[in-house]
Amino acid sequence: MFDYSSQLILSISIRIIAALFSIYLIKRIRDWRIAMLTLMLLLMDFQQVLRFFEVKSEIPGFVVSILALLTTILVGRLLLV
């Protein structure tokens, strides 16, 4: 269907749109919790761009994993309180 680079470009584009919308939400809502989502999205974009240019680095993915864990804990605490 699509070759690998086309899939990466589509994925990067969708994540950039999501990141831009989350930046809009930060400005509109003025809540720091959305900033974690924005940071995760930007790091995921960065990781995909590195993959597109064939740079092998899992540091952005590792940071996203840590942020995902922290966000899950934060959301859990918010819902349970």
Order of alpha helices (4+ residues) and beta strands (2+ residues): alpha-alpha-alpha
